[in-house]
Amino acid sequence: MTRTAAKSLRQEGGRMKKCSIVISILLWSGAFAAVTDDSSTAAIDAGLWAVISATVAENDIEGMAATYHPDGVFVYGRGTVPIAKQLSKWGEGMAKAKLEGARASVSFRFERRLDDAETAFEVGLFRYSEIDKSGTENAVYVPFEALLVKKNADWLILMERQLAATDEAAWKALEE
């Protein structure tokens, strides 16, 4: 083997070793990113999603607002808005429904949950149902993504993204 060929093989081996290290780091960090902390998930369910369900049932927009980070962002099909603006819109809808004698509920199911003690990213569906004063129910199923942060022991939504409504079959597919 010539000196040039040997040098080329050493260089190639060095590149392969560096590539192996980079791939290992990426795989290792990805494995940790996918870990969900069961205690965090339970705390998020109790301290955030259950609270939102209760505030919808009670037409309590102030209580709902307390579940969002003050700098929160709402993302929807046409753009983004500060969460305060979206909460105002939701509050108007709650007030109108209450005046009309309607009641509402919301429940959540999750497709993907990534969390640790301070942050979380959740992907799922919510089922929002409104029952008018005659008892007629209208339900919608909305895919969503939420980025959460924990501040002073409270889980807050920093970003909520709602996607185009889906159907009951998608909801049932997430049954546990």
C-alpha positions as CSV (number, residue, x, y, z in Angstrom):
1,M,0.0,0.0,0.0
2,T,1.3,3.4,-0.9
3,R,1.8,6.1,1.6
4,T,-0.9,8.2,-0.1
5,A,-3.4,5.3,0.1
6,A,-2.6,4.7,3.8
7,K,-3.0,8.4,4.6
8,S,-6.4,8.4,2.7
9,L,-7.6,5.4,4.7
10,R,-6.6,7.0,8.0
11,Q,-8.5,10.2,7.1
12,E,-11.6,8.3,6.0
13,G,-11.5,6.3,9.3
14,G,-11.3,9.6,11.2
15,R,-14.3,11.0,9.4
16,M,-16.2,7.7,10.0
17,K,-15.4,7.9,13.7
18,K,-16.5,11.5,13.9
19,C,-19.7,10.7,12.0
20,S,-20.4,7.7,14.4
21,I,-19.9,10.0,17.4
22,V,-22.3,12.6,16.0
23,I,-25.0,10.0,15.2
24,S,-24.6,8.5,18.7
25,I,-25.1,11.9,20.3
26,L,-28.2,12.6,18.2
27,L,-29.7,9.2,19.0
28,W,-28.9,9.6,22.7
29,S,-30.4,13.1,22.9
30,G,-33.4,12.0,21.0
31,A,-34.0,9.2,23.4
32,F,-34.1,11.6,26.3
33,A,-36.3,14.0,24.5
34,A,-38.9,11.3,24.1
35,V,-39.1,10.5,27.8
36,T,-42.3,11.4,29.6
37,D,-42.3,11.8,33.3
38,D,-45.4,10.1,34.6
39,S,-45.6,12.5,37.6
40,S,-45.5,15.5,35.3
41,T,-48.2,14.0,33.1
42,A,-50.4,13.5,36.1
43,A,-49.8,17.0,37.4
44,I,-50.5,18.4,33.9
45,D,-53.8,16.5,33.7
46,A,-54.9,17.6,37.2
47,G,-53.6,21.2,37.1
48,L,-54.3,22.2,33.6
49,W,-56.6,20.0,31.4
50,A,-59.0,19.3,34.3
51,V,-59.1,23.0,35.1
52,I,-59.8,23.9,31.5
53,S,-62.6,21.4,31.4
54,A,-64.1,22.9,34.6
55,T,-63.8,26.5,33.4
56,V,-65.6,25.6,30.1
57,A,-68.4,23.9,32.1
58,E,-68.7,26.9,34.4
59,N,-68.4,29.6,31.7
60,D,-65.4,30.9,33.6
61,I,-63.2,32.8,31.2
62,E,-61.0,34.3,34.0
63,G,-60.3,30.8,35.3
64,M,-59.4,29.6,31.8
65,A,-57.2,32.7,31.3
66,A,-55.2,31.7,34.4
67,T,-54.1,28.4,32.6
68,Y,-52.3,30.4,29.9
69,H,-48.9,32.1,30.2
70,P,-49.4,35.9,29.9
71,D,-47.2,36.0,26.8
72,G,-49.0,32.9,25.3
73,V,-49.7,32.6,21.6
74,F,-52.7,31.1,19.8
75,V,-51.9,29.5,16.4
76,Y,-54.7,28.8,14.0
77,G,-55.1,28.2,10.2
78,R,-54.8,31.8,9.2
79,G,-52.1,33.0,11.6
80,T,-51.2,33.8,15.2
81,V,-52.7,36.1,17.9
82,P,-51.7,36.9,21.4
83,I,-53.7,34.5,23.7
84,A,-55.3,37.5,25.5
85,K,-57.0,38.4,22.2
86,Q,-58.2,34.8,21.7
87,L,-59.4,34.5,25.3
88,S,-61.5,37.7,24.8
89,K,-63.2,36.0,21.7
90,W,-63.8,32.8,23.7
91,G,-65.2,34.8,26.6
92,E,-67.7,36.5,24.3
93,G,-68.8,33.1,23.1
94,M,-69.2,31.8,26.6
95,A,-71.3,34.8,27.6
96,K,-73.5,34.4,24.5
97,A,-74.0,30.7,25.2
98,K,-74.9,31.4,28.8
99,L,-77.5,34.0,27.8
100,E,-79.0,31.5,25.4
101,G,-79.3,28.8,28.0
102,A,-76.6,26.6,26.5
103,R,-74.0,24.6,28.4
104,A,-70.7,23.4,27.2
105,S,-68.0,20.8,28.0
106,V,-64.6,19.9,26.8
107,S,-62.5,16.8,27.2
108,F,-59.1,15.8,26.0
109,R,-57.3,12.8,24.6
110,F,-53.6,12.6,23.7
111,E,-51.7,11.1,20.8
112,R,-48.3,12.2,22.0
113,R,-47.0,13.6,25.3
114,L,-43.4,14.8,25.9
115,D,-42.7,16.3,29.2
116,D,-40.3,16.7,32.1
117,A,-40.5,18.6,35.4
118,E,-40.6,22.1,33.7
119,T,-41.7,21.8,30.1
120,A,-44.1,19.8,28.0
121,F,-45.3,19.4,24.4
122,E,-48.6,17.7,23.9
123,V,-50.5,16.6,20.8
124,G,-54.0,15.4,20.9
125,L,-57.7,16.0,20.3
126,F,-60.3,17.8,22.2
127,R,-64.0,17.2,22.1
128,Y,-65.9,20.4,22.6
129,S,-69.6,19.9,23.0
130,E,-72.4,22.5,23.4
131,I,-75.9,21.5,24.4
132,D,-78.6,24.1,23.6
133,K,-81.5,24.8,25.9
134,S,-83.7,22.3,24.0
135,G,-81.1,19.5,24.7
136,T,-79.6,19.3,21.3
137,E,-75.9,18.5,21.4
138,N,-73.4,19.8,18.9
139,A,-69.9,18.3,19.2
140,V,-66.7,19.2,17.4
141,Y,-63.4,17.3,17.5
142,V,-60.3,19.5,17.1
143,P,-56.7,18.3,16.8
144,F,-54.3,20.5,18.8
145,E,-50.7,21.0,19.9
146,A,-49.7,22.7,23.1
147,L,-46.4,23.9,24.4
148,L,-46.4,24.1,28.2
149,V,-44.1,25.6,30.9
150,K,-44.2,25.2,34.6
151,K,-44.1,28.5,36.6
152,N,-44.3,28.5,40.4
153,A,-45.8,25.0,40.5
154,D,-48.5,25.8,37.9
155,W,-48.6,24.4,34.4
156,L,-49.3,27.1,31.8
157,I,-49.9,27.0,28.1
158,L,-47.3,29.0,26.3
159,M,-48.5,28.1,22.8
160,E,-51.7,26.4,21.6
161,R,-52.2,25.4,18.0
162,Q,-55.5,24.2,16.7
163,L,-55.8,22.4,13.5
164,A,-58.8,21.7,11.2
165,A,-61.7,19.9,12.9
166,T,-61.8,16.1,12.4
167,D,-64.4,13.5,13.2
168,E,-65.6,11.2,16.0
169,A,-63.6,8.3,14.5
170,A,-60.3,10.1,15.2
171,W,-61.5,10.7,18.7
172,K,-62.4,7.1,19.2
173,A,-59.0,6.0,17.9
174,L,-57.4,7.7,20.9
175,E,-59.5,5.9,23.4
176,E,-57.4,4.4,26.2
